[in-house]
Amino acid sequence: MLQIQNIKIRKNISDEAVIQTILKAHHIKPSDVVDWHIVKKSIDARKKSDVHFQYTIEIEVKNEKKYPHIPKTKPLDIEKTIKSTINPNALSSLKTEPSPIIIGAGPAGLFSALTFVQNGISPIIVEQGKTVEERKKDVDHFLHHKILNFSSNVQFGEGGAGTFSDGKLTTGIHNPLCQKVLKEFVHFGAPKEILYLAKPHIGTDKLIQVIQNMRHYILSKGGTFYFHTKFIDFTIKNNTVQSVLLKDLKNDSIFEVPTTKLILAIGHSSRETFELLYKKGIQMEKKNFSVGVRIEHLQEDINLAQYGNTTTLKLPPAEYKLAYHSPSGRSCYTFCMCPGGTVIASSSENHTIVTNGMSNYLRNGTNANSALLVNVTPNDFIDTSPLAGIYFQKDLEEKAFVLGGSNYHAPIQRVEDFLNHKPSSYIGSITPSYLPGFTLANLHDILPKFVSTTLKEGILYFDKKLHGFANPDSILTGVETRSSSPVKIPRNINGIANIIGIYPCGEGAGYAGGIMSAAVDGIHTSLSILRTTG
């Protein structure tokens, strides 16, 4: 395979035309080409006078020796690598044991289940929320009627919290399994371009169908789903899990299912489950996380700041990623930036306000939004419990509910007013996108001083990096508290907690931070079982 990097394209041409350009530039005969694919496509906008696309392409030719001037590469066969590490004895043993049980049908749980069925094992997936299509109805009902379903919302339900944040697939991890995750998403209906875009996303609208397709496949291969079913307890014998107790939320009945392999893919917001695990003796630790607000700008202003006004290229809505390190030792950073998106109500508990950001595939909304966060450490907690971070989050969410008017309206503030520490009295050129509604307020009234101070510093610093970030009319919506889990559940080299047979997994257990890393950890966890059982 030939690999050609640093290909600069400054015209609006198709990917096929890009290939023809490359073949000509590198004197490759079209008749020698067997196949080709894009490895990476990104936008280089560092110079506003020279915004261009940048490609890396791999080309398979009949005789590589004819092109000694072009670097060669050998693609990794990740599926073959996975198969080579599975222990046949583990596989045989699992087929005679009770089914592995996976708690949670987010990306970690779904990819864990997918890995099992691809190797002939039939797992049981337990999800307190509803199927993704039913869940979408519950979310819409909350946004328009302020009636919250506590088990089916932006946080809980098939697909996990990431389903309603536009399906961003960017990640900081460098793991060969990332490519498998992307290929699986494409197999189940995601756009093929996620395989090579530098910042891939699926979009909430498309991801809903992809998740349905994954479920249908898992079912067809012997998997079982219990939706609207809550994990309420488990039994132990000789420090080994023996069974789980489940509650059918539809008819309020409780039933027991035997298992010796329990995967906890519970997500970062499963507070009742964290409480249960703590009471049952599962080792848990406090961990760092972040809190803050959502900031909204006009998408056209972000496009202008990032791309300038001279390029004629047809470019996607612009993104940004910013970080600031305060002299105080705190950090402020943007997270989960949603071009052309909306700020979405993400509460999962009564009398709380939680925000997140969401975009559909086209990202064609008027506003851009991003989380604007400040790091929180265990030293900031009054409580000494491993669950102290949860209490810190909830306190902030309840204060936001009251500040917003105690009716699920979010408290908002213009950036100019926030910087001047005064409540907002009007909306300027940027209309808040948050539903069910909003209340003009002073966010300083509820944010810890170290958070508001660092946010102010960060906003002013980011304005120097991204012109217009501190636009006086930009909107801050409070609060964002669920960017990651406040808890970590330690596990050994085989992925097992202090109770044998329990496998903490994904974002809720403290081992992931987004769809991609959670999915990778789900695969990794199932593979740990397939390698070590027997």
N, C-alpha and C positions, 0 to 999 in steps of 0.2 A: 504494500500500500504506500503510495506517495502522499506526503503531507506538505502542503504549501501554506505558510503563515504570513501574517501582516499584509494581507491583500486589501488595498485601499480602493474603495469605490465611491466616486463623487457624483454619480448620475443616478437617476431613477430608472433602474433596469431590473428585470426579473432575476431570480437566482440562477435560472438556466442561462441567461445572458452573461451572468457573472462567470459561469463555468467556461463558456465559449471564449470570454476575454482571457481567462487564465490559461486555457489550452494554447491560445495563440501566443501569449506572452512568454510561455515556457516551452514553446515548440513541441507540444505534445500532439501527436496525430489523433484526431477524433476517432479514427478506426481502431486505434489501440486501446481505447477506453472501454473497460468492462462495466464499471459502475463508479459512482461518485456520491459523496454526501458532504453536507456542511457540518463541520465540527463545532464551529463557534461563529456567531455573528453579533457584533456589538456596534455601538455608536461612539465615535471619538469626537467629543465636542469641547475639547480643551482649548482649541483656538476657534473663536466664534467666526473668524474669517475663513476657516477651513473645516467645517463640520463634515464628517464623512462616515460611511460604514466601513467596518473592518472585519474581514473574514479569515477563517482558517478552514481549508478544504482538504479532504482526503480523496484521492483518486486511485482506483484499482485499474491497472493496465495489464496487458497480455504479457509483456516482458519488461520488468523493471530495469534490467541491465541496460536497456536502450536509453535510460534517463539517469545517468550517474550523477548529474548535477542537482537532482532533487532529493531531499531527505526522505528516508524510508521509515515506516513505523509499522508495528505489529499490534493490531487492536487486541485488547484483553477480552477473552471469552469469559464473561463473568458467570454465566450459567454453568459452564463446564467447571469453573473454579469452585462454585458453590457445591455442585454435585460431588466433587472430589473430596470435600471435607466432611461429608455426612457419614456417620458411623452406621454400617448396615445392621449391627446389633441393636443400636438405638432405635432404628426404624422398625425393626421386627418387634422389639419390646413395646413400643408405643402402640402398635396395632392391636396388641392384646390387653392393653390397659384401658381404664376409663378415659374418655375423651379429654384432651386439654381444654381448659376453660379460660377464655379471654374476657376480661372485664373491660368493656369500652370498645366502641366501634369508630373511634377516630382513626387517623392515619397509622398510628402505632398498632392498634388492634386489628385493623383491616389488613395491613401488610403482614402482620404476624399470622393471621388466618390464611392469607393467600399463600404464604410460604409453606404452611402445613398441607393445604390441599394439593399443592403442586408436587408434594412428596408422598401423597397417598394417605395422609392423616386427616381425620375428620374432627375439627375443633367445634366447640360450642362458643358462640360469641354472645355475651350478655350486654345489653345496652339499655340504660334507664330511659333514654329518650326514644323518639319515634324514628321511622324510616325517614330518609332525607326529604322525600317529597311531602310527607305529612308534616315534618318539622318545618318546612318552608311555610306552610299555611299557618302554623302556630306563631312563627316569627312575624309574619305579616299581620296577624291578628293583634299581636302585642303592639306593633308599631302604630297601628291605626286605631286601636280601641283600648289600649293601656291594660289589657288583661293578660297577665303573665302566666304561662304554663311552667311550673317549676321543674319539670323533668324534660321538657321539649322546648328549647330556646336557642339562642346563639351559642351558648356554651355546651349544651347537652343535646345529644342526638347523633344519628348516623352521620359520619363524615368529620365529626369533631368541630372544635371552635374555628379551625382554619377554613372550613367550608364557607363561612360568612366573612372572610377577609380577603376575598378575590382569588384564593388559590395560588398565592405567591410561592414559588419554588426556589427562591434564592436561599442559599445556606452558606455558612462559614466553614462547614466540615468538608474535608477532602477524603472521600471514601468511595471505592469502586462501586459500592452498592447504590450510590446516587444514580448512576446510569441505569441500573436495573429499575429503580423507582420510576424514572422518567419514561423508560420503555413500557413499563406496565401501564402507566397513565395513558400513554398514546394508544396502547392496545385496547384500552377500555373506552376510548373515544376522545381523548384530549387532542388538541392541535399538534401536529407533528413538529411544529417549530419549537416546542419546548425542549426538544432534544439538543438544540444548538444555540438558542438565544442566550445572551449573557445574563439577562434577568428574566427568566421564564415565568409565566403565570398562565393559569387556566381560566380564571374568571369564575365568580360564584355561579353565574347562570349555566355555564358549561360543566362546572365541577359537579353540580347536582346530578346530571345525567351520568357522568363518569362513575360516581359513587354507586348509583343504582346498578350500573353494568357490572361493577366489581362484586356487589352483593349477589346478583344473579349467577355469576360464575362460581362464587364460593359455594352457593347452594347446590349448583349442578354437580359439584365435585364432592358432595357429602357433608359440607359444613351445615351447622344449625345456628339460626339467629333467634334469640329471645329479646324482642323489642318491648319497650315500656315495662321492663323488668329490672328491679333494683337488687343489687348485691348488698345483703344486709348482715351476713355473718359467714364464718367458716369454722370447721371443726379441725382439731389437731390431735394427733396421737404420736407419742414418742418424738415430739418436735417436728412432725411431718404433717403437712396438710392432708386431710382425708376427704373433705367434701365442702360444698358451699351451700349456703341458704339463700334462696332468692325469693323476692316478693313480686308477684304479678300485680302491677299497678292498675290494671284494668278491672280486676275483680277482688283485689286486696287479699289474695291467697298467698300462702307461703309454701314453698316446696324445696326439697333437698336434692342436690345432684352430686354424685361421687366424682372425685378427681384427685390425682396426685400431682398435677401440673396446673398451677394457677398463675396466669399472666395478668398483672395489674397494669393495664393500659388506660388508666382512669382519667387522664387529663388534668390540667392545672386548676380546675375549679370544683373538683369533687370533694367539697369540704366535709360532708357527712362521712364519706368513705375514709378520709384522712383521720377523722376522729375515731372511727371504728378500728382502723389498723393500729392506731396508737394505744387504744384500750386493750387490744388483743396481744400487745407485746412486740409488734413489728418495730424494729429499730428505725428511728427517723431523726433527721437533722434539720435545723434551721439553715436556710441558705439565702444568698443575696438575690434580690429581684429589683424591680424598678416600678415607680409610680409617676404619674403626671397627668397630662391632658392631651387632647387632640387639637391640632392646629389646622385651620383651613385657609387656603388662598384660592384665588382664581386660577384655574389651570392654565389659561392663556398667559398669565404673568409668570408662572413657573416655566412654561415653554420658552418665553422670551429670555428669561434669566439664564436658562441652560443652553439654548440653541442660538441666541442672538436673532437678528432680523435680516440676515443676508442670504442664508441658505435657501436653496430651492428644492432640497430633498424633501420627500414625503416621509416625515418622521412620526413615530408614535408619541403619545402624550409623555412629556418629560417627567423624569423621576429625580429624586435627590436622596442622599444619605450623608448626614452631618454628625459630627461629634465635637464636644467641647470639654476640656478638663479644667476645672476651676482651681484657683489657688487654695480653696478650702479643702481640696482633696476629693470633692464630689465630681461627678461627670454628668453631663446633659447630652442626650443624643436623640436622633430621630429614629423611628422604628416602624416597620409595617406601613411604609408610605404607599398611599393609594391614589394614583393618577386618575382624574376624572371620576372620582368615587364619592361616597357619602360616609358620614359618621353615623354608626349604627348603634342602637340601644342594645346592650349586651348583658343586662341583668339576668341573674339566675336565682335570686333570692328576693323575698318580699322587702319592700321599703329600702331598696338600694339603687344607686345609679352606677352603671358600668358602661364605658364606651369602648368602641373598637372602630376600625375602618373597613370599608368594603368597596370593591369595584366589580363590575361585570367585565366580560372578556374585551369588549370594545373600548372600555375606559373612556366613554364619551360624555361623562357628566361635566357640569360647569365648574365644579370645585375640585381642587386637589386637597388631600388631607394626610396627615401623618401623626403618629404618636410622638409626643415630645416628653421625654422621660428623664427622671433623675434616679440614680442608683440608691438603693436602700440596703443596709446591712443589718445583721442580727444585733449589732450594738445600738440600733435605733429602737429596739423593742423593749417595752417595759416588762412584759411577761417573759419568764425563763423557759416556758414550754417549747418543745420542738414545733408546736403549731402557732407560735407567737406571730409569725408572719401573716398567717390567715387572719388573726384578730386585728392586726395593723391594717390590712386591706379592708376588712369589713367595716371598721370604724370610719375610714375615709369614705367608703361607698354610702354609708348611712348618713353621714354629714352632707354629702352631695345631694342625696334625696331630699333632705330638709331644705337645703339652700335653693334647690330647684322648685320648691313649692309643694313637696310631698304628694306629687301626682304623676311621677315618672317623667316630668320635664327636667331636662338637664340644665344646670347652671352654666351660663356662657358669659364671655367677657371679650371686648375688643382688645387687641394687643396694646394699643396706645393706653387704654385705661389700666390694663394690667401693669404695664411698666410704670405708670404713675400712681399705682396703688389706690385706684378709686373705682367704685362700681360703674358699670356701663349704663347709659340711659337711652341709647339708640343703636340701631343697626346701620352700618354704612354701606359701602359698595359690595360687600360680601355677605350673601344670605346664608345663614346656617342651614345645613342639610339634615340635622338631627331630627328624627321622629322618635317619640310621639309629639315633642314640642320642646321649647326652651324658655328659660327665665333669665333676664338680664341680672347680673350679680357681680360680686367681687370675689374671685376665687381665692384671694388671700385669706378670706374668712375661714376656709376649711383646710387649705394646704399647710402641711408642716412648714415652718419657716425655712428650714434648709432646702426644702423642695422649691418653694416660690422664689427664694433668693437665687438658687442655681438656674431655675428656668429663666429668670430675667437676664442673668449673665449670658446664658446660652442663646437666647433670642437675639440679643445685640451682637454677639459674636457671629452667629449664623448669617445675620444680615450683611456682614462684610464678605462672607463667602458666597452667598446667594442673594443677589440684589432683590430687595423687596420682601425678604423673609419677615422683616419687622414692619411691614405695611400696617399703618395705624388701624385699618379696618379688618385686618385678619382676625379670625375668630378662634378663641380658645374655648373648648368644651370640656367640662370636667365630669367624671374623672376617669383616667385609664389606670387600672390596677392589675390587670390580668395578663400582662405581657409574658410572664413565665411563672412557673410554680414557686411558691415560697417554701417548699419542702423538698428534701431529698431523702430517698429511701436507699440506704447503702446495699450493695450487692457484691458478691464475690466474683472471682474470675470466670465462673460459669454462669453468672447472671442471677444467682440465688440470694435471697434475703436471709435473715437470721433464722427463719423458719423454713425447713427443707420443702422444696416443691413450690415455693412462692417466688415469682420472677417479676420484680419491679421493672417497668418498661415505659419508655417514652417521656413526654414532657412533664406529666404529672409526677413522675418519680424522680425528676430532676436530671434526665439524661438527654434532653432534646430541647430545641427552641424554634419550632416551626414545623411545617408539613414535611419537608424533606428529611430533616434530622429525626423526626418522630417515626416516619416510615422506615428509615434505615435502621433505627433501633428496634422496631417491630420485627423486621427481618432477622436482625442479629439475635434477638431474644429467641425466636423459634429455632434458629440454627444452633444456638447454644444447647437447646433441648435435644435436637436431632443429632448432635455430636457426642453428648455426654450420657444420655440415658442408656440403660442396658446392664 
